[in-house]
């Protein structure tokens, strides 16, 4: 899974705990889920470990890693895994770059 843009070591560990070690296994898992459960699964897998924290530079870490989430959606769409994927929207840039926080 680490060859997918935005999916680094933190998210790879989560996938490995879920017994997903390759893109093929990820696609297989996604095929078994309906649209609603797939969206819940992706949201759970891509939760930021430092979500809702204000960093030293004033950046507020969003709940979900937007790059990883959107990359997974794009991959699944390319592979035509689930008809419900058309209804799952990619996360917005507003969510990706939330307002600054004050320390």
C-alpha positions in Angstrom: 0.0 0.0 0.0 3.0 2.3 0.4 3.1 2.8 -3.3 -0.2 4.8 -3.2 0.4 8.5 -2.9 -0.3 9.8 0.6 -0.2 6.4 2.3 2.9 6.3 4.5 4.1 4.2 7.4 1.4 5.1 9.8 -1.4 4.1 7.5 0.5 1.0 6.3 0.6 -0.2 9.9 -3.1 0.2 10.1 -3.7 -1.8 6.9 -1.3 -4.5 8.1 -3.2 -4.8 11.3 -6.3 -5.3 9.1 -4.3 -8.0 7.2 -4.0 -5.9 4.1 -0.5 -6.0 2.7 -1.0 -5.2 -1.0 -3.2 -3.1 -3.3 -4.8 -6.3 -4.5 -5.9 -7.2 -0.9 -7.2 -3.6 -0.4 -9.2 -3.9 -3.6 -10.6 -7.3 -2.5 -11.6 -5.8 0.8 -13.3 -2.8 -0.9 -15.3 -5.1 -3.2 -16.9 -6.7 -0.1 -18.2 -3.4 1.3 -21.2 -1.4 0.2 -20.8 2.4 -0.4 -21.7 3.4 3.2 -19.4 0.8 4.9 -16.6 1.6 2.4 -16.7 5.3 3.3 -16.7 4.5 7.0 -13.8 2.1 6.5 -11.7 4.6 4.6 -12.5 7.4 7.1 -11.4 5.1 10.0 -8.2 3.9 8.2 -7.1 7.5 7.3 -7.7 9.2 10.6 -4.8 11.5 11.4 -2.9 10.4 14.6 -2.5 14.1 15.5 -6.0 15.2 14.5 -7.4 18.5 15.9 -4.1 19.5 17.3 -2.5 22.9 16.8 1.1 22.5 15.6 3.9 24.9 16.5 3.6 26.7 13.2 -0.1 27.4 13.8 -1.4 24.6 11.5 -4.5 22.7 12.7 -4.2 19.1 11.8 -7.5 17.8 10.1 -9.3 14.7 11.3 -8.6 12.8 8.1 -5.5 12.6 6.0 -7.0 14.1 2.9 -4.2 13.1 0.4 -4.4 9.4 1.5 -8.2 9.3 1.5 -8.5 10.9 -2.0 -5.7 8.6 -3.4 -7.6 5.5 -2.1 -10.8 6.7 -3.7 -9.0 7.4 -7.0 -7.4 4.0 -7.0 -10.7 2.3 -6.4 -12.4 4.3 -9.1 -9.6 3.4 -11.6 -10.0 -0.3 -10.7 -13.9 0.1 -10.9 -14.2 -1.7 -7.6 -17.6 -0.4 -6.4 -20.6 1.2 -8.2 -21.2 3.3 -5.1 -17.8 5.0 -5.5 -19.4 7.5 -7.9 -21.4 8.8 -4.9 -18.4 9.0 -2.6 -16.9 12.5 -2.9 -13.3 13.3 -2.5 -12.4 15.4 0.5 -12.2 19.1 -0.3 -9.1 21.3 -0.1 -10.9 23.4 2.5 -10.8 20.4 4.7 -7.2 19.7 3.7 -6.0 23.2 4.7 -8.2 24.2 7.6 -7.9 27.6 9.2 -4.9 28.3 11.3 -5.2 27.8 15.0 -3.8 30.0 17.7 -1.6 28.7 20.5 
